[in-house]
Amino acid sequence: MTSTTPTVVGPFVKATASGQQDACLEVAPLSDGGRAVRDSKNQHGPRLHFTPAQWAAFTDGVKSDAYGRLLRVNQRNRRLTLSGGRPPPPSAW
């Protein structure tokens, strides 16, 4: 069985709510319908690839508040942002 790595088929974008902050993730569509995620500070560094099912499970979890106050969905533009602009301390996980 041959396995091929999906390719990025669109631009990486970051949430408009992140403004000029450096600590951002960027997301791009993949050829298999999944998503690639990278660190905006290291655009040529490693990327995480998520299958369509994995990405759907993650975004459904955010929409249903399964991650608590760590992430939220901006209902107007459907983008993910960190609540309060920064993650909670590890003790809150």
Sequence and secondary structure as in RCSB ss.txt:
>XXXX:A:sequence
MTSTTPTVVGPFVKATASGQQDACLEVAPLSDGGRAVRDSKNQHGPRLHFTPAQWAAFTDGVKSDAYGRLLRVNQ
RNRRLTLSGGRPPPPSAW
>XXXX:A:secstr
       B S  B  GGGTT SS EEEEEBTTS EEEEETT TTS  EEE HHHHHHHHHHHHTTTTTTSEEEET
TTTEEEEGGGS   GGG 
